[in-house]
Amino acid sequence: MTQALATIGRELERLAAGVSRARGREDGHRQREAVLERDIALAKARIAVKGDVEAFIEAVQAEASRRNVAAFETLLTALVQEVLPGEKPVVLDLTTERGLAALDIGLARPDGSREDVLEDNGGALTNVVGMALRLIAVVKAGVGRFLALDEADCWIAPDRVPAFYRVLEDGAARLGVQCLAISHHDLSAFEGRFRVARVAGLVADGVTIAGPAEAAAWSDDMPGLRSIRLVDVQAFADATLPLGPGVNALIGPNNRGKSTIIRALRAVFYGEGRDALVRAGAGACTVELGLARGRILRFNRTPKRTPVNLWSLHEVDGSVVEEDGTRFETGGRAVPDWVERLCGIVKVEGLDVHVAHQKFPVFLLGEPASKRSAVLSIGQESAYLREMLAIHRERTARDQTLVRLGERELGEIRDALARLGDLAGIEMSLAEERDALANLHAGARRVVDLEGAHARLTTAVRRLAAARGRSEALLELPGPEALAGISERLAKANARSALVDRLIAASRRSAGASARAAALAELPDDLPPLRDAGAADRSARELARLRKALDAARGRAGEAERRIAAIKGAIEGLIEAGGGLCPACGAPVDAAALLGDHTHPQEAA
């Protein structure tokens, strides 16, 4: 029975484990069901407001575009009219091309129509708008605030050049931009307002730079270039152009090397180094830019050597800078990242915003409208809003997919839950079966206990029957008075039994003495003659002694026989008084057996 119950218990545990696994699957399905129901509900809610959200974003986008465009229109119009009084106002039109902000720049005619700045107007207007766009781009792009202009006034009439540089000076001061303007115009009239340096000498002899006599007002940590030194760079053997904050100008006759400064800067920051930069007869050329805290950014070009270009940053003592395990010295053709991080002079959207090329004075006006918007960061907010709108639409598409696939998965989950059935009822049935099994185990234990009790009762019944037999036997025994007499007789019998034991022992000793006496009686009366008289005497004496001992033994034997007879008489009296029973053990016996081989139960044990 115990083995059968154990088998049933193992089967119940196996079933319980299966139910537990099913319960785990059910819990997982329930959790997934809850998540799907929530996600599907949220997705449906977002889909329901899709149109409202798109309308709101588009409204905000339109407002942001109008606000930004209006601010830039006002700024550009003011700059243009400052240099070219009476010029038509600048108008900007921010549209969208292939999902990107697109900026059109034009002039507003009195009749409300528009004309293109580049195609429908002269070079002076192009110069002014191009300079203004560069200032805006340097600030809006979030890069280093440095601007080098090479003949940016080339199409400006001499009488309007002072106004052009007043605008540049005012804009640079307001925006915190350091400017270097290369010009063939005589800007000596501005020497009191910004720093003017001059190219001197002949190309054949080596061009030099005559800078301002006073030192620039720099603080240690102020950003900007302190100086530009050219060593064996085209017409310059060794010349230094000191720079200060704000606007700096380098003037001089045509074809004297002014634009070499621009080429050197483009080599350092744009990686446009060429072997033609190296002065005729020199093995290499070097450009050194003075930076904050006395550091020097050095660019070296060595033709036919690897690396052909080498950028390095030096401390005041000339040692190469090392910080955080990085040595600021890099060779190759690409500008090192650390140079870009250090000065912030990089191309923006592929355009040379910081260092203008002399042969391409038009900035942005010839570029696609989308690039204009990107470089100037005009419509940036609109771009963000368009991105938000695109994200919203993408999210809506994902929501639609979620609803479709989620509802399908939800149906599969509910089917799976239905197949699992009533797990609670199964668990309740298992619990009931476990309780029943526990009751069976308890019953089995009670059966074992009852079987033990039955065995004990059987033994008790046998003992009771024996006790009853003894009780019935005892009923025939005499009463208390008779028992008292028997007790007294038993006491006497015990005393007699002790006497009998002593008599038996004495009888056994007497029998031994009789046996020895019989052996001595067989000896001859006369001893054989001996040849040795001395031996005969000794034998006679020994014989006499033995005879004397024999007589004594015979006397003792006789005494023993008398005692034995007396003992036998006493024993026979005891046996007779005891009704033919042994006074010691109560067994039937006669005197001969009592004196012979009779044993008591205690002796047998």
C-alpha positions in Angstrom: 0.0 0.0 0.0 2.8 2.4 0.9 4.5 1.8 -2.5 1.1 2.5 -4.3 0.6 5.7 -2.4 4.2 6.8 -3.3 3.5 6.1 -7.0 0.3 8.2 -6.8 2.2 11.0 -5.1 4.8 11.1 -7.8 2.1 11.2 -10.5 0.4 14.1 -8.7 3.7 16.0 -8.5 4.3 15.4 -12.2 0.8 16.7 -12.9 1.4 19.7 -10.6 4.7 20.6 -12.4 2.8 20.5 -15.7 0.1 22.8 -14.3 2.8 25.1 -13.0 4.4 25.3 -16.4 1.0 26.0 -18.0 0.4 28.7 -15.4 3.7 30.3 -16.3 2.7 30.3 -19.9 -0.7 31.7 -19.0 1.0 34.5 -16.9 3.3 35.4 -19.8 0.3 35.5 -22.2 -1.6 37.7 -19.7 1.2 40.1 -19.4 1.8 40.3 -23.1 -2.0 40.7 -23.6 -2.0 43.7 -21.2 1.0 45.3 -22.9 -0.6 44.8 -26.4 -4.0 46.2 -25.2 -2.3 49.3 -23.8 0.0 49.8 -26.8 -2.8 49.2 -29.3 -5.0 51.7 -27.5 -2.3 54.3 -27.4 -1.5 53.7 -31.1 -5.2 54.1 -32.1 -5.3 57.3 -30.0 -2.3 58.7 -31.9 -3.7 57.7 -35.2 -7.0 59.4 -34.3 -5.2 62.8 -33.7 -2.7 62.4 -36.6 -4.3 65.2 -38.7 -4.5 67.6 -35.7 -0.8 67.1 -34.9 0.3 67.6 -38.5 -1.8 70.8 -38.8 -0.3 72.1 -35.5 3.4 71.4 -36.6 2.8 72.9 -40.0 1.4 76.0 -38.4 4.3 76.3 -36.0 6.7 75.7 -38.9 5.1 78.5 -41.0 5.3 80.9 -38.1 9.0 80.1 -37.4 9.9 80.5 -41.0 8.2 83.9 -41.2 9.9 85.1 -38.0 13.4 84.0 -39.2 13.1 85.3 -42.7 11.8 88.7 -41.5 14.9 89.1 -39.2 17.4 88.3 -42.0 15.6 90.4 -44.5 15.9 93.4 -42.2 19.6 92.8 -41.5 20.6 92.3 -45.1 18.6 95.3 -46.3 20.2 97.5 -43.7 23.7 96.4 -44.7 23.0 96.8 -48.4 21.5 100.3 -48.0 24.4 101.3 -45.7 26.9 100.7 -48.5 24.6 101.4 -51.5 22.0 104.0 -50.4 18.7 103.8 -52.2 19.2 100.2 -53.2 16.0 98.0 -53.3 15.3 96.0 -50.1 16.4 92.4 -49.8 13.7 89.8 -49.7 14.0 86.2 -48.6 11.8 83.4 -49.6 12.0 80.2 -47.5 10.5 77.2 -49.2 10.9 73.5 -49.2 12.9 71.4 -51.8 12.7 67.6 -51.4 12.0 67.9 -47.7 14.7 70.4 -47.1 14.5 74.2 -46.3 15.4 76.2 -49.4 16.3 79.9 -49.2 15.9 82.2 -52.2 17.6 85.7 -52.0 16.4 88.5 -54.1 15.5 92.2 -54.3 11.9 93.5 -54.1 10.9 95.8 -57.0 8.4 98.6 -56.5 5.8 96.7 -58.5 6.0 93.7 -56.1 8.0 91.5 -58.4 11.5 90.2 -57.5 14.9 90.2 -59.1 17.8 87.9 -58.5 20.8 89.4 -56.7 23.5 87.6 -58.7 21.9 87.5 -62.2 19.9 90.8 -62.2 22.3 93.2 -60.4 25.8 94.5 -60.5 29.0 93.3 -58.7 28.9 95.9 -55.9 25.6 94.5 -54.6 27.0 91.0 -54.9 30.1 92.1 -52.8 28.0 93.6 -50.1 25.5 90.7 -49.9 28.3 88.1 -50.1 30.2 89.8 -47.2 27.1 89.9 -45.1 26.2 86.3 -45.8 29.7 85.2 -44.7 29.4 87.1 -41.4 26.0 85.5 -40.8 27.3 82.0 -41.7 30.3 82.3 -39.4 28.1 83.1 -36.5 25.2 80.8 -37.3 27.3 77.8 -38.1 28.7 77.7 -34.5 32.3 77.5 -35.6 35.4 79.6 -35.0 34.7 83.3 -35.4 37.3 84.2 -37.9 36.8 85.6 -41.4 39.5 86.2 -44.1 38.2 88.2 -47.1 40.4 88.4 -50.2 39.4 91.4 -52.4 35.8 91.2 -51.1 35.5 94.9 -52.2 36.7 94.3 -55.8 33.5 95.5 -57.4 32.8 98.3 -55.0 33.3 101.8 -56.3 36.2 103.6 -54.5 33.8 106.2 -53.0 31.7 103.4 -51.5 34.7 101.4 -50.1 34.7 103.3 -46.8 31.0 102.5 -46.3 31.7 98.9 -47.1 34.4 98.7 -44.4 32.3 100.6 -41.9 29.7 97.9 -42.3 32.3 95.2 -41.9 33.8 96.9 -38.9 30.5 97.4 -37.2 29.3 93.8 -38.0 32.5 92.3 -36.8 32.4 94.2 -33.5 28.7 93.4 -32.9 29.2 89.7 -33.7 32.6 89.2 -32.1 34.3 88.1 -35.4 38.0 88.6 -36.1 38.4 89.7 -39.7 41.4 89.9 -42.1 40.6 91.9 -45.2 43.0 91.8 -48.2 42.5 94.8 -50.4 44.2 96.7 -53.2 42.3 99.9 -52.1 44.1 102.4 -49.9 42.6 101.9 -46.4 45.0 104.3 -44.6 41.9 106.4 -43.7 40.9 103.5 -41.4 44.2 103.2 -39.5 42.6 104.8 -36.5 39.7 102.4 -36.5 41.3 99.1 -37.2 44.8 97.7 -37.8 46.3 98.2 -41.3 49.5 96.4 -42.5 51.2 96.9 -45.9 53.1 94.6 -48.2 56.5 96.0 -49.1 59.4 95.1 -51.3 59.7 93.2 -54.6 58.9 89.6 -55.2 62.4 88.9 -56.6 64.0 90.3 -53.4 61.5 88.8 -51.0 58.4 90.6 -49.9 58.0 91.9 -46.4 55.1 93.1 -44.3 55.1 96.5 -42.5 52.7 96.1 -39.6 51.2 98.6 -37.2 53.7 100.0 -34.7 51.5 99.5 -31.7 50.9 96.0 -30.3 47.5 94.4 -30.4 45.4 94.4 -27.3 45.1 90.7 -26.5 44.2 89.0 -23.3 45.7 85.5 -22.6 42.6 83.4 -23.2 40.9 85.6 -25.9 40.2 83.5 -29.0 41.7 84.5 -32.3 44.9 84.5 -34.4 47.7 86.7 -33.0 49.9 86.6 -36.0 50.7 84.9 -39.3 54.3 84.2 -40.1 55.4 83.0 -43.6 58.8 81.4 -44.1 59.8 80.5 -47.6 56.2 80.7 -48.7 56.1 81.9 -52.4 57.3 85.6 -52.4 57.9 85.7 -48.6 61.3 84.7 -47.3 60.4 85.4 -43.7 57.6 87.8 -42.9 55.1 88.2 -40.1 51.7 89.8 -40.2 50.6 90.9 -36.7 46.8 90.6 -36.0 44.5 92.1 -33.4 40.9 91.5 -32.4 38.3 93.0 -34.7 39.2 94.0 -38.3 42.7 93.7 -39.7 43.6 94.8 -43.2 46.6 94.0 -45.5 46.9 96.4 -48.4 49.4 96.8 -51.2 49.8 96.9 -55.0 48.5 94.1 -57.2 50.5 90.9 -57.7 52.8 91.5 -54.7 51.8 88.5 -52.6 48.8 89.7 -50.6 46.8 86.6 -51.6 49.6 84.4 -50.4 48.3 85.0 -46.9 45.0 83.5 -48.0 46.6 80.5 -49.7 48.7 79.8 -46.6 45.5 79.9 -44.4 43.7 77.6 -46.8 46.7 75.2 -46.7 46.6 75.1 -42.9 42.8 74.8 -42.4 41.5 73.3 -45.6 44.4 71.0 -46.4 45.1 72.8 -49.8 48.9 72.7 -49.5 50.7 72.6 -52.8 54.3 72.3 -53.8 54.0 75.7 -55.5 53.7 77.3 -52.0 57.4 76.6 -51.5 59.6 79.6 -52.4 61.8 79.0 -55.4 65.1 77.6 -54.3 63.8 76.5 -50.8 63.4 72.9 -49.7 60.3 73.5 -47.7 57.9 76.2 -46.5 56.5 76.9 -43.1 53.4 78.8 -41.9 53.2 79.7 -38.2 50.0 81.0 -36.6 50.2 82.7 -33.2 47.5 81.4 -30.8 46.4 82.1 -27.2 48.9 81.6 -24.3 51.9 82.1 -26.7 51.4 78.8 -28.5 52.2 78.4 -32.1 50.4 76.3 -34.7 52.9 75.3 -37.3 52.3 73.9 -40.8 55.3 72.6 -42.8 55.2 71.6 -46.5 58.2 69.5 -47.7 57.8 68.3 -51.3 58.9 64.8 -52.2 59.0 63.7 -48.6 56.6 61.6 -46.5 54.7 63.0 -44.9 54.5 65.9 -47.3 52.5 68.0 -44.8 53.1 68.2 -41.1 50.9 70.0 -38.5 52.3 70.6 -35.0 51.4 72.7 -31.9 54.2 74.2 -29.9 54.6 75.8 -26.5 56.3 79.1 -25.9 59.6 77.3 -25.5 59.2 75.5 -28.9 58.4 72.1 -27.5 55.6 70.1 -29.0 52.4 70.2 -26.9 51.4 66.9 -25.2 48.1 66.7 -23.3 46.3 63.6 -21.9 48.8 61.3 -23.6 48.3 62.9 -27.0 51.2 64.5 -28.9 49.9 67.4 -31.1 52.0 66.5 -34.2 50.4 64.9 -37.2 51.5 64.3 -40.8 49.5 63.6 -43.9 47.3 65.3 -46.4 44.1 65.6 -44.4 43.8 68.3 -41.7 44.1 66.7 -38.3 40.9 66.8 -36.1 42.8 68.5 -33.3 43.5 71.5 -35.6 39.8 71.8 -36.4 38.9 71.5 -32.7 41.6 74.0 -31.7 40.7 76.8 -34.1 37.2 76.0 -35.3 38.0 77.0 -38.9 36.4 74.3 -41.0 34.3 74.1 -44.2 30.6 74.4 -43.6 28.5 72.2 -45.9 31.5 72.0 -48.1 31.9 75.7 -48.4 34.9 77.9 -47.4 33.0 80.1 -45.0 36.1 81.4 -43.1 38.7 81.9 -45.7 37.4 83.4 -49.0 39.1 82.5 -52.3 40.0 85.6 -54.4 38.8 84.0 -57.6 35.4 83.2 -56.2 34.1 86.3 -54.4 30.5 85.3 -54.7 29.4 83.5 -51.6 26.3 81.3 -51.4 24.5 83.3 -54.2 25.5 80.7 -56.7 24.7 77.7 -54.5 21.5 75.8 -54.4 18.7 77.3 -52.3 18.8 74.3 -49.9 22.5 74.8 -49.2 22.0 78.5 -48.6 19.5 77.6 -45.9 21.7 75.0 -44.4 24.9 77.2 -44.3 23.0 80.2 -42.8 21.0 78.0 -40.5 18.0 79.9 -41.8 14.9 77.8 -41.4 16.7 75.7 -38.8 13.7 75.8 -36.6 11.6 74.9 -39.6 14.0 72.0 -40.3 13.5 70.8 -36.7 9.8 71.1 -37.1 9.9 69.2 -40.5 11.9 66.6 -38.8 9.3 66.4 -36.0 6.6 66.1 -38.7 8.6 63.3 -40.4 9.0 61.6 -37.1 5.3 61.9 -36.4 4.4 60.5 -39.7 6.9 57.6 -39.3 5.5 57.0 -35.8 1.9 57.0 -37.2 3.0 54.4 -39.8 4.5 52.3 -37.0 1.3 52.7 -35.0 -0.7 51.4 -37.9 1.6 48.5 -38.2 1.4 48.0 -34.5 -2.4 47.9 -34.5 -2.5 45.5 -37.4 0.1 43.1 -36.1 -0.8 43.6 -32.4 -4.4 42.7 -32.9 -3.4 39.6 -34.8 -1.0 38.6 -32.0 -3.7 39.5 -29.4 -6.1 37.0 -31.1 -3.4 34.3 -31.0 -2.8 35.0 -27.4 -6.4 34.7 -26.5 -6.7 31.5 -28.5 -3.7 30.1 -26.5 -5.4 31.2 -23.3 -8.6 29.4 -24.3 -6.6 26.2 -25.0 -5.0 26.3 -21.6 -8.5 25.9 -20.1 -9.5 26.3 -16.5 -6.1 26.1 -14.8 -7.7 27.3 -11.5 -10.1 24.4 -11.5 -7.3 22.0 -12.3 -5.2 23.4 -9.5 -8.2 23.1 -7.2 -8.7 19.4 -8.2 -5.0 18.7 -7.7 -5.2 20.3 -4.2 -8.2 18.0 -3.5 -6.3 15.0 -4.7 -3.3 16.0 -2.6 -5.6 16.3 0.4 -7.1 12.8 -0.4 -3.6 11.4 -0.7 -2.6 12.9 2.6 -5.7 11.3 4.2 -4.7 8.0 2.6 -1.2 8.3 4.1 -2.8 9.1 7.5 -5.1 6.1 7.1 -2.2 3.9 6.2 -0.4 5.0 9.3 -3.5 4.3 11.4 -3.7 0.8 9.9 -0.1 0.2 10.8 -0.9 1.4 14.3 -4.0 -0.8 14.5 -2.0 -3.8 13.3 0.5 -3.2 16.1 -2.3 -2.8 18.6 -3.9 -6.0 17.3 -0.6 -7.9 17.8 -0.3 -6.4 21.3 -3.9 -7.4 22.1 -3.3 -11.0 20.8 -0.3 -11.3 23.1 -2.3 -9.8 26.0 -5.1 -12.3 25.3 -2.7 -15.2 25.4 -1.2 -13.8 28.6 -4.7 -13.3 30.0 -5.6 -16.9 29.2 -2.4 -18.1 30.9 -3.1 -15.8 33.8 -6.6 -17.2 34.1 -5.2 -20.8 34.1 -2.8 -19.9 36.8 -5.6 -18.1 38.6 -7.8 -21.2 38.4 -4.9 -23.3 39.6 -4.3 -21.0 42.5 -8.0 -21.2 43.4 -7.3 -24.8 44.6 -4.5 -23.6 46.9 -5.2 -23.5 50.7 -6.3 -20.3 52.3 -4.2 -17.9 54.3 -4.1 -20.0 57.5 -3.1 -23.1 55.6 -0.6 -21.0 53.7 0.8 -19.7 56.9 1.4 -23.3 58.1 2.9 -24.2 54.8 5.1 -21.2 55.0 6.2 -22.4 58.4 6.8 -25.9 57.1 8.7 -24.5 54.1 10.9 -22.5 56.4 11.6 -25.7 58.3 12.0 -27.6 55.1 14.5 -25.0 53.9 16.4 -25.4 57.2 16.2 -29.2 56.8 17.2 -28.8 53.2 20.4 -27.1 54.4 20.9 -29.9 56.8 20.3 -32.5 54.1 22.9 -30.7 51.9 25.4 -31.0 54.8 24.5 -34.6 55.4 24.8 -35.4 51.7 28.2 -33.8 51.7 29.2 -35.7 54.8 27.8 -38.9 53.2 30.0 -38.3 50.1 33.1 -37.8 52.2 32.2 -41.0 54.2 31.9 -42.9 51.0 35.3 -41.7 49.9 36.8 -42.8 53.2 35.1 -46.2 52.9 36.6 -46.6 49.5 40.0 -45.8 50.8 39.5 -48.2 53.7 38.5 -51.0 51.3 41.6 -50.4 49.3 43.8 -50.6 52.4 42.1 -53.8 53.5 43.4 -55.6 50.5 47.0 -55.1 51.5 48.9 -58.3 52.8 49.3 -58.8 56.4 53.0 -59.6 56.1 55.5 -57.8 53.9 57.9 -59.8 51.8 61.4 -60.3 53.3 63.9 -57.7 52.3 67.5 -58.2 51.8 68.2 -54.9 53.2 67.5 -54.9 56.9 67.5 -51.2 57.1 64.9 -51.0 54.4 62.9 -53.6 56.2 63.0 -51.6 59.3 61.8 -48.6 57.5 59.1 -50.6 55.8 58.0 -52.0 59.1 57.8 -48.6 60.5 55.9 -47.4 57.5 53.6 -50.4 57.6 53.0 -49.8 61.3 52.1 -46.3 60.5 49.9 -47.3 57.7 48.1 -49.9 59.9 47.6 -47.2 62.4 46.2 -44.9 59.8 44.0 -47.8 58.5 42.6 -48.4 61.9 41.9 -44.7 62.2 40.3 -44.7 58.8 38.2 -47.7 59.7 37.1 -46.0 62.8 36.2 -42.9 60.8 34.4 -45.1 58.2 32.4 -46.7 60.8 31.6 -43.4 62.3 30.7 -42.2 58.8 28.5 -45.2 58.2 26.7 -44.5 61.4 26.3 -40.9 60.5 25.0 -41.9 57.0 22.5 -44.2 58.5 21.4 -41.4 60.8 21.2 -39.0 57.8 19.3 -41.5 55.8 16.9 -41.9 58.7 16.5 -38.2 59.0 16.0 -37.8 55.2 13.4 -40.6 55.1 11.7 -38.8 57.9 11.8 -35.5 56.0 10.5 -37.1 52.8 7.8 -38.9 54.7 6.8 -35.7 56.5 6.8 -33.9 53.2 4.5 -36.5 51.5 7.3 -38.1 49.4 8.5 -34.8 48.0 11.9 -33.3 48.1 12.0 -30.7 50.9 14.1 -28.4 48.8 12.4 -28.4 45.4 9.1 -30.2 46.0 9.8 -32.9 43.4 8.8 -36.6 44.2 11.9 -38.4 45.5 13.0 -41.2 47.8 15.9 -41.3 50.1 18.2 -43.2 47.8 17.6 -40.8 44.9 18.0 -37.8 47.2 21.4 -39.1 48.3 22.3 -40.2 44.7 21.8 -38.3 41.4 18.8 -36.1 42.4 19.3 -32.5 41.3 17.3 -29.4 42.2 16.1 -27.0 39.4 18.5 -24.3 40.7 21.4 -26.7 40.3 20.3 -27.7 36.8 20.1 -24.0 35.8 
